[in-house]
Amino acid sequence: MQEAAASATADIKKREGELVDEFKKKGLNLVTVNKDEFHGSHRESRGHGLDGLRQKDWDRIQAIK
């Protein structure tokens, strides 16, 4: 199953690259997103980084550690 997942992921990444090339050839402007920067800013804006948790619940989880 892991091999199949890895193969599928590789196929998807390859096809995405091909699509980017096709779009650029057609004159479309593509923006590459810095995923690490996005995730970091999202975590900062949420405070604790876990969606759906209230701050008091997050504090209780941290207290268990």
C-alpha positions in Angstrom: 0.0 0.0 0.0 2.8 2.4 0.8 4.5 1.7 -2.5 1.2 2.4 -4.3 0.8 5.6 -2.4 4.4 6.7 -3.2 3.9 5.9 -6.8 0.6 7.8 -7.0 2.2 10.8 -5.3 5.1 10.8 -7.8 2.6 10.6 -10.7 0.6 13.5 -9.3 3.8 15.7 -8.8 4.9 14.8 -12.3 1.5 15.8 -13.8 1.4 19.0 -11.8 4.8 20.0 -13.2 3.5 19.2 -16.7 0.5 21.4 -16.1 2.6 24.3 -14.9 4.7 24.1 -18.1 1.5 24.0 -20.2 0.0 27.0 -18.4 3.2 29.0 -18.7 3.4 28.2 -22.5 -0.1 29.7 -22.8 1.1 32.9 -21.1 -0.6 32.4 -17.7 1.1 33.8 -14.7 1.5 31.2 -11.9 2.3 32.0 -8.3 4.3 29.6 -6.3 3.2 29.5 -2.6 5.7 29.2 0.2 4.0 26.4 2.2 6.3 26.7 5.2 5.7 30.4 5.5 1.9 29.9 5.2 1.8 27.2 7.8 3.9 29.2 10.2 1.7 32.3 9.9 -1.4 30.2 10.3 -0.1 28.6 13.5 0.8 32.0 14.9 -2.7 33.4 14.1 -4.4 30.4 15.7 -2.2 30.6 18.8 -1.8 26.9 19.4 -1.9 25.5 15.9 -4.7 23.0 16.4 -7.9 23.9 14.6 -11.2 23.5 16.4 -9.8 23.6 20.0 -10.7 26.3 22.4 -7.8 27.8 24.3 -8.9 26.2 27.6 -9.0 22.8 26.0 -5.5 23.4 24.6 -4.3 24.4 28.0 -5.7 21.2 29.6 -3.9 19.1 26.9 -0.6 20.9 27.6 -1.1 20.3 31.4 -1.2 16.6 30.8 2.3 16.6 29.2 
